[in-house]
């Protein structure tokens, strides 16, 4: 069983007991976090939300906070004596998926808008027809 879930603005395909790195999350190591923005689940049959599935959440445990590999940013303008060297390390959170589900998974359906019927009290305006000018 897998689910596609939105975590920190990015979408991930996750399975139970899977470990993955996501952008830095709030919380200490060992804390559990829940993600409610589940877009698709597969438990025998595929369930798709519009855009999310109501009543379904993904629970994960924060394993640790880590930094990514260093990225060197080097800027130079030739013949001007301008050199600038910078480094950057992205902050990540390593999480482990504990469970997927947590309720009946029914896709959120939008109800169609019901048009009000015209009554004697309300006026019905007809759209104006466009007329073309004759050229001489």
C-alpha angles and dihedrals in degrees: 000000000000138000137200108226135177112234120178093340096311129097121234133184105225137183131191115281091014119139120212142163119243134173113287113295129197115254142067128275110280095028121125122233129191126213115203099179097091111163102181138006132189117202101146092312129042116250118193126190130213089248098324136012114247118232096014124109138169117227119205136177121224108236100180146324115247141171123239127232118297117263117203117216112196122181124186137168112201120238092006102086091239117142126156125180121190135169132206135189118192117222117233137179120220110217135181120212109235102179143352120210127026105180143002109323110219122160114247106245124196113231114229116249113254114226115226114239117239113254131189090262095057124065120228113217117207118214115255116249117235114241125205122225116233114236119218 
